[in-house]
């Protein structure tokens, strides 16, 4: 079984409705192994530059059946309009497209 791909998107705007500038980076907290498909998802960071305040990125789900270890998440690092923020998210195999604002 291959990793399930989830398309994650989002839009950043200032309080006065102006499109934000910056980057958003996603990095797995640990490598994920799919032994059935003989694949390893590495911890290489995926960095996206906002375009008119928006981004879209394809990432692997964190909860595929047979993938180890369990409990792996993505560390998200935002640098939006000069402000940094870090947090963690999980992406479900049951949702192939998701907006960051809904997590």
HELIX and SHEET records of a PDB file:
HELIX    1   1 UNK A  100  UNK A  102  5                                   3    
SHEET    1   A 3 UNK A  54  UNK A  60  0                                        
SHEET    2   A 3 UNK A   5  UNK A  11 -1                                        
SHEET    3   A 3 UNK A  97  UNK A  99  1                                        
SHEET    1   B 4 UNK A  46  UNK A  49  0                                        
SHEET    2   B 4 UNK A  22  UNK A  28 -1                                        
SHEET    3   B 4 UNK A  74  UNK A  80 -1                                        
SHEET    4   B 4 UNK A  83  UNK A  89 -1                                        
SHEET    1   C 3 UNK A  39  UNK A  41  0                                        
SHEET    2   C 3 UNK A  32  UNK A  34 -1                                        
SHEET    3   C 3 UNK A  67  UNK A  68 -1                                        
END                                                                             
